[in-house]
């Protein structure tokens, strides 16, 4: 007993820095913020020039929050940005499957033939684009693409994994500033490269009967509806047959619906193309971040570029590498093709990895969006890119309503907590089935 008492003091001394840091930077701010949520603390009322007493108003901040139209608008913005989550997860899985396969041929001569052929092909494409008026930048881009492809043929998938993971290395603010310049509607490289393509498409649409584009749009809508129904029934049938659990089934249904929405959007564009080119200017490159309709999609595109090849891809690669090869050998013996191998072996075995990615992505999606809005758009235009996290910042540090901002923050915490519990309740129970 005396020995335990003598060991207590050194142990407390070693734990004290960590405990003091936790209490000072985590514990106390949490208690302080939840206390502020029940007060009327407002910097415009409580400051050195107007020192009114801070009073307890209990649930009034939360009542004002639920009746505030901006809160629901910014909550809708947050959910809109989260629509990119299933697309990003599907893209990470697609890259992981591709990069888990050996890219190098067994014959060294074949590797060099493929490398030289890729360089020559992309050089020819670059020269063709230069002749078409796209400039030297198109040739340089094609040579870079050909060089990366050739490097992959000679060194394997490692170079591709490194290149796809590069956006995760870079600082978020630096990437946001870079993309802000790329989205510049006048001198941004995206619009400079996109406008000639839109001019060609405008001439093509004007020279084509409108019924062709409308029919193409209706066909895409039909494919979207029938595809969602067919794949959805296939997922439900597989779940009913116990091929995988309800967690994997729900994730599969979300991915199917996301793909259907993409096809529906393309169909809408095809149906309205004749109207879009009817004006004198024809199709014009978007204004991106300064346009209400394009600001959110622009940030989502940037997020997909940054996230598809990031940590989710590495998690899927690790999960694929841990799948027993005996399962693939059994599938080959049964005569399964590539799609059947993926659907009946790879996808069910990756259910725990997908479950973890979905949970973390939902948490990150609900509390994310601040850095992009602060750096690129200041929450505009007209609040189109303001998320709940940026709303907390504006209310607390710009408006000065610290009590109300704390209430918004704790409302976010409740939503994240409830969704996480539901994910674990309905996903974790069956994810290993």
C-alpha positions as CSV (number, residue, x, y, z in Angstrom):
1,X,0.0,0.0,0.0
2,X,2.9,2.4,0.9
3,X,4.5,1.6,-2.5
4,X,1.3,2.5,-4.3
5,X,1.2,5.8,-2.5
6,X,4.9,6.6,-3.3
7,X,4.2,5.9,-7.0
8,X,1.2,8.1,-7.0
9,X,3.1,11.4,-6.8
10,X,5.5,10.7,-9.8
11,X,2.5,9.4,-11.9
12,X,0.5,12.5,-11.1
13,X,3.5,14.7,-12.0
14,X,3.9,13.0,-15.4
15,X,0.1,13.2,-16.1
16,X,-0.3,16.8,-14.8
17,X,0.8,18.6,-18.1
18,X,-1.6,16.6,-20.2
19,X,-4.4,16.9,-17.6
20,X,-3.9,20.7,-17.2
21,X,-3.8,21.1,-21.0
22,X,-7.0,19.2,-21.3
23,X,-8.8,21.2,-18.6
24,X,-7.5,24.5,-19.9
25,X,-8.0,24.0,-23.7
26,X,-10.9,21.4,-23.8
27,X,-12.8,21.0,-20.6
28,X,-13.1,24.6,-19.5
29,X,-14.0,25.9,-23.0
30,X,-16.7,23.2,-23.3
31,X,-18.3,24.1,-20.0
32,X,-18.0,27.8,-20.7
33,X,-19.6,27.5,-24.2
34,X,-22.5,25.5,-23.0
35,X,-23.0,28.0,-20.2
36,X,-22.9,30.9,-22.8
37,X,-25.6,29.2,-24.8
38,X,-28.1,29.9,-22.1
39,X,-27.2,33.6,-21.7
40,X,-27.8,36.8,-23.7
41,X,-24.1,37.5,-24.0
42,X,-23.7,40.0,-26.8
43,X,-20.6,42.1,-27.4
44,X,-22.7,45.0,-28.6
45,X,-24.3,45.2,-25.2
46,X,-21.6,43.9,-22.9
47,X,-18.4,45.7,-23.5
48,X,-16.2,48.4,-21.8
49,X,-18.4,51.2,-23.1
50,X,-21.8,49.6,-22.4
51,X,-21.5,47.3,-19.5
52,X,-24.9,45.9,-19.1
53,X,-25.3,42.8,-17.0
54,X,-25.2,39.4,-18.6
55,X,-28.4,37.5,-17.9
56,X,-29.7,34.0,-18.1
57,X,-32.3,33.5,-20.8
58,X,-32.2,29.7,-20.7
59,X,-33.8,28.2,-23.9
60,X,-34.5,31.5,-25.7
61,X,-31.4,31.2,-27.9
62,X,-32.5,27.7,-29.0
63,X,-36.0,29.0,-29.7
64,X,-34.7,31.8,-31.8
65,X,-32.5,29.4,-33.6
66,X,-35.3,27.1,-34.7
67,X,-37.4,30.1,-35.8
68,X,-34.5,31.8,-37.6
69,X,-34.8,31.4,-41.4
70,X,-31.1,31.8,-42.0
71,X,-30.4,28.8,-39.7
72,X,-32.4,26.5,-41.9
73,X,-31.0,28.1,-45.1
74,X,-27.4,27.4,-43.9
75,X,-28.4,24.0,-42.7
76,X,-29.7,23.3,-46.2
77,X,-26.4,24.5,-47.6
78,X,-24.5,22.1,-45.3
79,X,-26.7,19.2,-46.5
80,X,-26.2,20.3,-50.1
81,X,-22.4,20.1,-49.7
82,X,-22.8,16.7,-48.1
83,X,-24.3,15.4,-51.3
84,X,-20.8,15.1,-52.6
85,X,-20.0,12.5,-49.9
86,X,-21.3,9.4,-51.7
87,X,-19.7,10.5,-55.0
88,X,-16.3,11.0,-53.2
89,X,-16.6,7.6,-51.5
90,X,-17.4,5.9,-54.8
91,X,-14.5,7.7,-56.5
92,X,-12.1,6.7,-53.7
93,X,-13.2,3.1,-54.0
94,X,-12.8,3.2,-57.8
95,X,-9.3,4.5,-57.5
96,X,-8.4,2.0,-54.8
97,X,-9.6,-0.9,-56.9
98,X,-7.6,0.4,-59.9
99,X,-4.5,1.1,-57.9
100,X,-4.6,-2.3,-56.2
101,X,-4.1,-4.1,-59.5
102,X,-0.5,-4.5,-60.8
103,X,0.0,-2.1,-63.7
104,X,3.4,-3.3,-64.8
105,X,3.7,-6.0,-67.5
106,X,6.0,-8.9,-66.8
107,X,8.0,-8.2,-69.9
108,X,10.4,-5.3,-69.5
109,X,10.3,-4.6,-73.3
110,X,6.5,-4.4,-73.2
111,X,6.7,-1.9,-70.4
112,X,9.0,0.4,-72.4
113,X,6.9,0.0,-75.5
114,X,3.8,1.1,-73.6
115,X,5.7,4.0,-72.0
116,X,7.0,5.3,-75.4
117,X,3.6,4.7,-77.0
118,X,1.8,6.8,-74.3
119,X,4.3,9.6,-74.7
120,X,3.9,9.6,-78.5
121,X,0.1,9.5,-78.3
122,X,-0.2,12.4,-75.9
123,X,2.3,14.4,-77.9
124,X,0.2,13.9,-81.0
125,X,-2.9,15.0,-79.1
126,X,-1.1,18.1,-77.8
127,X,0.1,19.0,-81.3
128,X,-3.5,18.6,-82.6
129,X,-4.8,20.8,-79.8
130,X,-2.2,23.4,-80.6
131,X,-3.2,23.4,-84.2
132,X,-6.8,23.9,-83.2
133,X,-5.9,27.1,-81.3
134,X,-5.6,25.9,-77.7
135,X,-2.1,27.2,-77.3
136,X,1.1,25.8,-75.9
137,X,-0.5,25.2,-72.5
138,X,-2.5,22.3,-74.0
139,X,0.7,20.7,-75.4
140,X,2.4,21.0,-72.0
141,X,-0.6,19.5,-70.2
142,X,-0.7,16.6,-72.7
143,X,3.0,15.9,-72.3
144,X,2.7,15.9,-68.5
145,X,-0.2,13.5,-68.7
146,X,1.7,11.3,-71.1
147,X,4.8,11.4,-68.8
148,X,2.7,10.4,-65.8
149,X,1.2,7.5,-67.7
150,X,4.6,6.4,-68.9
151,X,6.0,6.6,-65.4
152,X,3.2,4.4,-64.2
153,X,3.9,1.8,-66.9
154,X,7.6,1.6,-65.9
155,X,7.3,1.9,-62.1
156,X,3.9,0.6,-61.2
157,X,1.0,1.9,-59.2
158,X,3.1,3.6,-56.6
159,X,3.5,6.8,-58.6
160,X,-0.2,7.1,-59.1
161,X,-0.9,6.6,-55.5
162,X,1.5,9.4,-54.7
163,X,0.1,11.7,-57.3
164,X,-3.5,11.2,-56.2
165,X,-2.5,11.7,-52.6
166,X,-0.7,15.0,-53.2
167,X,-3.7,17.3,-52.6
168,X,-3.9,15.8,-49.0
169,X,-0.3,17.0,-48.4
170,X,-0.9,20.6,-49.2
171,X,-2.2,23.3,-46.9
172,X,-6.0,23.8,-47.2
173,X,-5.8,27.6,-47.3
174,X,-3.1,27.5,-50.1
175,X,-5.3,25.1,-52.1
176,X,-8.4,27.3,-51.6
177,X,-6.5,30.4,-52.8
178,X,-5.2,28.5,-55.8
179,X,-8.7,27.3,-56.8
180,X,-10.1,30.8,-56.2
181,X,-7.8,32.1,-58.9
182,X,-8.5,29.1,-61.1
183,X,-12.3,29.9,-60.9
184,X,-11.7,33.6,-61.9
185,X,-14.3,34.1,-64.6
186,X,-12.1,36.4,-66.7
187,X,-8.5,35.2,-66.4
188,X,-8.9,31.9,-64.7
189,X,-7.4,28.9,-66.5
190,X,-10.6,26.9,-66.1
191,X,-12.8,29.4,-68.1
192,X,-10.0,30.0,-70.6
193,X,-9.9,26.3,-71.4
194,X,-13.7,25.8,-71.1
195,X,-14.9,28.7,-73.3
196,X,-13.5,27.3,-76.6
197,X,-15.2,23.9,-75.9
198,X,-18.5,25.7,-75.1
199,X,-18.2,27.6,-78.4
200,X,-17.8,24.4,-80.3
201,X,-20.7,22.8,-78.4
202,X,-22.8,25.9,-79.1
203,X,-22.2,25.6,-82.9
204,X,-22.9,21.9,-82.7
205,X,-26.2,22.3,-80.8
206,X,-27.4,25.1,-83.2
207,X,-26.7,22.8,-86.1
208,X,-28.6,19.9,-84.6
209,X,-32.4,19.6,-84.3
210,X,-33.7,20.4,-80.9
211,X,-35.6,17.2,-80.7
212,X,-32.3,15.3,-80.7
213,X,-31.2,17.0,-77.5
214,X,-34.6,16.8,-75.8
215,X,-34.8,13.1,-76.8
216,X,-31.3,12.5,-75.3
217,X,-32.3,14.2,-72.1
218,X,-35.5,12.1,-71.8
219,X,-33.4,9.0,-72.5
220,X,-31.0,9.9,-69.7
221,X,-33.9,10.4,-67.4
222,X,-35.3,7.0,-68.3
223,X,-31.9,5.4,-67.8
224,X,-31.6,7.2,-64.4
225,X,-35.0,6.0,-63.2
226,X,-34.7,2.4,-64.6
227,X,-31.0,2.2,-63.4
228,X,-31.9,3.2,-59.9
229,X,-34.9,0.8,-59.8
230,X,-32.8,-2.1,-61.3
231,X,-29.8,-1.6,-59.1
232,X,-31.9,-0.8,-56.1
233,X,-33.9,-4.0,-56.5
234,X,-30.6,-5.9,-57.0
235,X,-29.3,-4.5,-53.7
236,X,-32.5,-5.3,-51.8
237,X,-32.4,-8.8,-53.3
238,X,-28.8,-9.3,-52.3
239,X,-29.6,-8.1,-48.8
240,X,-32.6,-10.4,-48.5
241,X,-30.4,-13.3,-49.6
242,X,-28.0,-12.3,-46.8
243,X,-25.2,-11.6,-49.2
244,X,-24.4,-8.6,-47.0
245,X,-25.9,-6.8,-44.0
246,X,-28.2,-3.8,-43.8
247,X,-25.3,-1.4,-43.4
248,X,-23.7,-2.4,-46.7
249,X,-27.1,-2.4,-48.3
250,X,-27.9,1.2,-47.2
251,X,-24.5,2.4,-48.4
252,X,-25.1,0.7,-51.7
253,X,-28.5,2.3,-52.1
254,X,-27.1,5.7,-51.3
255,X,-24.4,5.3,-54.0
256,X,-27.1,4.1,-56.5
257,X,-29.3,7.1,-55.8
258,X,-26.3,9.5,-56.1
259,X,-25.5,8.0,-59.6
260,X,-29.1,8.4,-60.6
261,X,-29.1,12.1,-59.6
262,X,-26.0,12.7,-61.7
263,X,-27.7,11.2,-64.7
264,X,-30.9,13.2,-64.1
265,X,-28.8,16.4,-63.9
266,X,-27.2,15.5,-67.3
267,X,-30.6,14.9,-68.7
268,X,-31.9,18.2,-67.5
269,X,-28.9,19.9,-69.2
270,X,-29.5,18.1,-72.5
271,X,-33.2,19.0,-72.5
272,X,-32.5,22.7,-72.0
273,X,-29.5,23.0,-74.3
274,X,-31.4,24.4,-77.2
275,X,-32.8,27.1,-75.0
276,X,-29.3,27.9,-73.6
277,X,-27.8,28.4,-77.0
278,X,-30.7,30.5,-78.3
279,X,-29.1,33.8,-77.1
280,X,-26.5,35.6,-79.2
281,X,-23.6,34.7,-76.8
282,X,-24.5,31.1,-76.8
283,X,-23.0,29.0,-74.0
284,X,-20.9,31.1,-71.7
285,X,-18.5,29.8,-69.1
286,X,-19.9,30.1,-65.5
287,X,-18.9,32.9,-63.1
288,X,-18.4,30.1,-60.5
289,X,-17.9,31.6,-57.1
290,X,-19.7,34.8,-57.8
291,X,-22.8,33.0,-59.2
292,X,-25.4,31.8,-56.7
293,X,-26.2,28.7,-58.9
294,X,-22.6,27.7,-59.4
295,X,-20.9,28.7,-56.1
296,X,-21.8,25.5,-54.3
297,X,-21.0,23.1,-57.2
298,X,-17.7,24.9,-57.6
299,X,-16.7,24.2,-54.0
300,X,-17.9,20.6,-54.3
301,X,-15.8,20.0,-57.4
302,X,-12.8,21.3,-55.5
303,X,-13.6,19.1,-52.5
304,X,-13.9,16.0,-54.7
305,X,-10.5,16.8,-56.3
306,X,-8.9,17.1,-52.9
307,X,-10.7,14.2,-51.3
308,X,-11.0,11.3,-53.8
309,X,-7.3,10.5,-53.7
310,X,-6.9,11.2,-50.0
311,X,-7.2,9.2,-46.8
312,X,-10.3,7.3,-48.0
313,X,-8.4,5.9,-51.0
314,X,-5.6,4.7,-48.7
315,X,-8.1,3.1,-46.3
316,X,-9.8,1.3,-49.2
317,X,-6.4,0.2,-50.6
318,X,-5.5,-1.2,-47.1
319,X,-8.9,-2.9,-46.9
320,X,-8.5,-4.5,-50.3
321,X,-5.0,-5.8,-49.5
322,X,-6.5,-7.6,-46.4
323,X,-9.1,-9.5,-48.4
324,X,-8.2,-13.2,-48.4
325,X,-7.1,-14.3,-51.9
326,X,-8.9,-17.6,-51.3
327,X,-12.2,-15.8,-51.8
328,X,-11.1,-14.5,-55.3
329,X,-9.8,-18.0,-56.2
330,X,-13.2,-19.5,-55.2
331,X,-14.9,-16.9,-57.3
332,X,-12.7,-17.7,-60.3
333,X,-13.5,-21.4,-59.9
334,X,-17.2,-20.5,-60.0
335,X,-16.6,-18.6,-63.2
336,X,-17.3,-15.1,-61.8
337,X,-16.4,-12.1,-63.9
338,X,-14.8,-8.8,-62.7
339,X,-18.1,-7.2,-61.8
340,X,-19.3,-10.3,-60.0
341,X,-16.0,-10.6,-58.1
342,X,-16.3,-7.0,-57.0
343,X,-20.0,-7.2,-56.1
344,X,-19.9,-10.5,-54.2
345,X,-16.4,-10.5,-52.8
346,X,-14.7,-7.0,-52.7
347,X,-17.7,-4.8,-51.8
348,X,-19.0,-7.0,-48.9
349,X,-15.5,-7.5,-47.5
350,X,-15.0,-3.7,-47.5
351,X,-18.2,-3.1,-45.5
352,X,-16.3,-2.3,-42.2
353,X,-14.0,0.2,-44.0
354,X,-16.9,1.8,-45.8
355,X,-18.9,2.1,-42.5
356,X,-16.0,3.9,-40.9
357,X,-15.6,6.2,-43.9
358,X,-19.3,7.0,-44.0
359,X,-19.4,7.8,-40.2
360,X,-16.4,10.1,-40.4
361,X,-17.5,11.7,-43.6
362,X,-20.9,12.6,-42.2
363,X,-19.3,14.0,-39.1
364,X,-16.9,16.0,-41.2
365,X,-19.6,17.2,-43.5
366,X,-21.8,18.5,-40.8
367,X,-19.0,20.5,-39.1
368,X,-17.1,21.4,-42.3
369,X,-17.2,24.2,-44.8
370,X,-15.7,27.0,-42.7
371,X,-12.3,27.2,-44.4
372,X,-13.6,27.2,-47.9
373,X,-16.3,29.8,-47.2
374,X,-13.9,32.1,-45.2
375,X,-11.1,31.9,-47.8
376,X,-12.9,31.8,-51.1
377,X,-16.4,33.4,-50.9
378,X,-16.8,35.0,-47.4
379,X,-20.0,32.9,-47.3
380,X,-21.5,34.5,-50.4
381,X,-22.9,35.2,-52.8
382,X,-26.0,36.0,-50.8
383,X,-25.2,33.3,-48.2
384,X,-25.1,30.5,-50.9
385,X,-21.9,29.0,-49.4
386,X,-22.5,29.7,-45.7
387,X,-22.5,26.5,-43.7
388,X,-23.4,26.0,-40.1
389,X,-19.8,26.2,-39.0
390,X,-19.3,29.5,-40.8
391,X,-22.6,30.7,-39.4
392,X,-21.2,30.1,-35.9
393,X,-18.1,32.2,-36.8
394,X,-20.1,35.1,-38.2
395,X,-22.5,35.2,-35.3
396,X,-19.8,34.9,-32.7
397,X,-16.9,36.9,-34.1
398,X,-18.5,39.3,-36.6
399,X,-21.9,40.0,-35.1
400,X,-20.7,39.5,-31.5
401,X,-23.7,37.4,-30.4
402,X,-21.6,34.9,-28.4
403,X,-24.6,33.3,-26.6
404,X,-26.5,32.7,-29.8
405,X,-23.3,31.4,-31.6
406,X,-22.8,28.9,-28.7
407,X,-26.4,27.7,-29.1
408,X,-25.8,27.1,-32.8
409,X,-22.6,25.2,-32.0
410,X,-24.3,23.0,-29.5
411,X,-27.2,22.4,-31.9
412,X,-24.6,21.2,-34.4
413,X,-23.2,18.9,-31.7
414,X,-26.6,17.4,-31.0
415,X,-27.2,16.7,-34.8
416,X,-23.8,15.1,-35.2
417,X,-24.3,13.0,-32.0
418,X,-27.7,11.8,-33.1
419,X,-26.6,10.9,-36.6
420,X,-23.5,9.1,-35.3
421,X,-25.6,7.1,-32.8
422,X,-28.0,6.1,-35.6
423,X,-25.1,5.1,-37.9
424,X,-23.7,2.9,-35.2
425,X,-27.1,1.6,-34.2
426,X,-28.2,0.6,-37.7
427,X,-24.9,0.1,-39.4
428,X,-22.4,-1.4,-37.0
429,X,-24.7,-4.2,-36.0
430,X,-24.9,-5.7,-39.5
431,X,-21.8,-4.4,-41.1
432,X,-19.9,-7.6,-40.6
433,X,-22.7,-9.9,-41.7
